[in-house]
Amino acid sequence: MVQIEKAWFGESTCSDSSTSLSSNSLGIDSFWGLFVMAVIAAVLALIIFLTKFIHEHWHIIRRSNLSLRERSRILARKNL
């Protein structure tokens, strides 16, 4: 088994524990770009959803003879 490990992974060399190591750990600051992209994707998805929703239900939204409460009640029943 040791021969297979040496063949595949080579000799393992551990650094001397007495030498000082610099920390290259990841923190929140390392992922700011990822957070920005996630926020952009979420906002874009919300805009697309609202646009499609308004387009599909425009005939209910534009009814001038209904109050806002009645319109929202109709929209809530349609989406259940």
C-alpha positions as CSV (number, residue, x, y, z in Angstrom):
1,M,0.0,0.0,0.0
2,V,2.8,2.4,0.8
3,Q,4.4,1.7,-2.6
4,I,1.1,2.6,-4.3
5,E,0.8,5.8,-2.3
6,K,4.4,6.8,-3.2
7,A,3.7,6.1,-6.9
8,W,0.5,8.1,-7.0
9,F,1.3,10.9,-4.5
10,G,5.0,10.9,-4.3
11,E,7.0,11.6,-1.2
12,S,5.2,13.8,1.3
13,T,7.3,16.6,2.5
14,C,6.0,18.5,5.5
15,S,7.3,21.9,6.2
16,D,9.3,22.5,9.4
17,S,6.9,23.5,12.1
18,S,9.4,25.9,13.6
19,T,9.3,28.2,10.6
20,S,6.6,30.9,10.5
21,L,3.8,30.3,8.0
22,S,1.8,33.0,6.4
23,S,-1.9,32.6,6.6
24,N,-3.6,32.4,3.2
25,S,-7.0,31.5,4.7
26,L,-10.2,32.6,3.1
27,G,-12.5,35.1,4.8
28,I,-15.5,37.1,4.0
29,D,-13.4,39.6,2.0
30,S,-12.4,36.8,-0.3
31,F,-15.9,36.3,-1.5
32,W,-17.2,39.8,-2.1
33,G,-17.4,39.2,-5.8
34,L,-19.5,36.1,-5.3
35,F,-21.9,38.0,-3.1
36,V,-22.2,40.8,-5.6
37,M,-23.0,38.3,-8.4
38,A,-25.6,36.6,-6.1
39,V,-27.3,39.9,-5.3
40,I,-27.4,40.8,-9.0
41,A,-28.8,37.4,-10.0
42,A,-31.5,37.7,-7.2
43,V,-32.5,41.2,-8.2
44,L,-32.6,40.3,-11.9
45,A,-34.8,37.2,-11.1
46,L,-37.2,39.4,-9.0
47,I,-37.5,42.0,-11.9
48,I,-38.2,39.2,-14.4
49,F,-40.8,37.7,-12.1
50,L,-42.6,41.0,-11.4
51,T,-42.5,41.9,-15.1
52,K,-44.1,38.6,-16.1
53,F,-46.6,38.8,-13.3
54,I,-47.8,42.3,-14.2
55,H,-47.9,41.4,-17.9
56,E,-50.1,38.3,-17.2
57,H,-52.4,40.1,-14.8
58,W,-52.6,43.5,-16.4
59,H,-56.3,43.2,-17.1
60,I,-57.0,42.8,-13.3
61,I,-54.6,45.5,-12.3
62,R,-56.1,48.1,-14.6
63,R,-59.7,47.6,-13.6
64,S,-60.7,51.0,-12.4
65,N,-64.0,50.0,-10.8
66,L,-62.3,47.7,-8.2
67,S,-60.6,48.9,-5.1
68,L,-57.0,47.9,-4.4
69,R,-58.2,45.5,-1.7
70,E,-60.5,43.7,-4.2
71,R,-57.8,43.6,-6.9
72,S,-55.3,42.0,-4.5
73,R,-57.9,39.5,-3.3
74,I,-58.6,38.5,-7.0
75,L,-54.8,38.2,-7.7
76,A,-54.3,36.1,-4.5
77,R,-57.0,33.7,-5.5
78,K,-55.7,33.3,-9.0
79,N,-52.2,32.4,-7.9
80,L,-53.2,29.7,-5.4
